[in-house]
Structures are given as C-alpha cells and as structure tokens.
C-alpha cells in the first residue's frame, strides 16, 4: 500500500464522484417540492400542508436511518451501497410524476429520505475522511459548494420544465438527469482505500521536522469510541454547538419571506435576496474548508460567528433601507454552510478518525431532528411580533454561542489528547 506514483491520486476521483452525487440526485431532490407545490396543489386540488408533509417525512426517515447507514457503509462495499441508494433516490423522484393524491407523495418521501441517509450528510464526510488525510476541509467545502450551485441550477431548470412540459414530465426529466450524472459515477468510482490497496491522500507525506512528525502521528492515531464519546463532556459540548448551528442555519431560509412580507418588496426582489444567500453559501463552502485546513477549526467557528453578526446586523438595518437586504443576505450566506462544512470538521477534530463515521451519524440524527424539526418555529417570531427582528438577533446569539461552546470543547478535547499521547 501507499506506493508513490506520478499519476493523479485516486482520492481526486473520489472528490469528483462526490460532486456528481451533489450535482445529480442530491441536487435534484432539493427541488422535489419548491416550484412544484403550486402546480401540484392546483392539479390535485389539495391543501399545501398535506402535500408538503412530504418534506417532514423525508427529513424524519433520513434522520432515523443515519446510525444504521453508518454501520452498513463501513461494513459493506461502500460504492455498491451508495449506488443502490442513488437508484432509490432517482426512483422516488420519478415516481412522483405518477401520483394522483398528495398522500402518495409520502411514499417517495420515505424512499428518498432513507436513501439520502446513505448518500448525504453522513456518507459524504465519511468518504472524504477515508480518502483525505490532508486537505479534507478544502475538499468537503468544494463538494458542498458544488451542491449549492446545483441547487440554484435545478431551481431555475425545474421552473422552466414545469412551464414547458408540465409538472409530471418535469419530475421525470429531473430524475433522468440525476440518474445519468450520479449512478455511473458512484458505482464505478467510489471505493475504499482498502479495496484498492492504496493509502489516503496525504498519509504518505514525509514530515522532516521531528516535532511535527510526533504531532501528526498523534492526530492520525487519535480516536475515541462511541462509548467513550458518550462519557466525555467535551463531546456533548461539541454536539450542542452543532445543534445551535443547525437551528441558526435555518434563519437564512427566511430571507426571501422577510423581504416580501416585512419589507413589502416584490417577489422578484425577494427572489434576488434568496439568490444572494445562495451565492454567499457557495463561496462560504470553499472558504470555510480552506480556512479549517490552513488555520484550524477555531478559525471556522470565528468565521461563522463573524459573518452572522455582520450579515444579520445589516439585515436589521434593511428594515428602514430595503436595498441593504441584498448585501446583508450575501454576507449571511457566507456563513450559511456552517452546518454542512464546519459541523463535520468540528466533530472530526473532537472525536478523531477511528470511529468518526459512527459517532457523526449519531450527532447528525440529533442535529437533523432538532434543527429541522424546529425550522417552522423560526417563523413564529413574525407570527407573534409582526417582525423578523427577533429572529435575526437570535441567529447572532446562536452563532456566537456555538463559537464559544465549540472552542471550549476543542480546548478540553486537546487536553484529553495530551494525556493520551504525552
């Protein structure tokens, strides 16, 4: 294992395969409702809430499958498992073109939710962690950035397809695109280093400095078990920081609603504000990953708290100057990928490599259930007070709290490592 070669390291092919997942099935599923809600509701003559229950079923089934998915991914041929899950994702999307009742959509919610547990927030960081001992943060950030860009593309494409071909044909076309982009890449490319007899990228690097070698060895050899994690205070601190980020990240999703409802701007202007968040998120994913690799996890936590403070402060000022919502939304977007990028990197730093996949799956289950389950509660600020002012202040506080708690967890974890490695 680990023979040097002038050829491109296989890890970069893995990165491309992960990007194909984000560009294909994952991207298409981000718009499974979205633009489809209005035409489907009108055609089936049903209530919006009965149709959009699909989203809750998808999220809940995904969350409850995380721990099972982690075990299967680590004990079976990972490419085959993720490939089968990708087939299930596009099949669930395609089936939606044939439904004649809102309740039938729940079946697709269940199918795609279970499948995404094997291809999404747990699987992608797990695969990247397997293959990248160096630049893991940068690679994860790039993959998430591609996913954010794909979401914008599919949003525009789905709107056009619905207008030209109707919502049923639009679902089928999206499923076909997702299948072509994702399925071959997953089945043919994704493997573990052990399957190919290769060392992960960066593991074979020789460090000349003795102190650096000792530090690197400690990092690569460190790792607590799930049982140890559940008996470690620093683990719960890190977990709580991730939960705060999970809930706070939902605030950015109300940008367009804030613009049209509270600021009373046009739908087009609200859409522009939403796009500003998306563009910021794409940039944020790349910057955050690079920041973690170069300056460490603490720098990433500071980035999240800083962009939240500046972005939401500008959003508060936009209540009297509506045009400020656009730069405010962009800066908010610069921290919006904290959930997808920073949380798994914080967890990896805290628990180490050995049992990362198993532990992260437990963390993600709680993150998804709490963060996703409480998403609708963010809108209660407007329902009760007629303003999103309290929402923006809450986001600033949550990100700041996550930064302080996360840094405390890192400090305690580092003391634990020093006790173990001296």
PyMOL commands that set and color helices and strands:
alter all, ss='L'
color gray80, all
select helices_A, chain A and resi 10-29+36-44+48-75+78-98+102-116+123-131+136-165+167-189+193-196+210-221+226-230+233-262+267-295+297-317+324-333+338-351+356-373+375-385+389-421
alter helices_A, ss='H'
color red, helices_A
deselect
rebuild
show_as cartoon
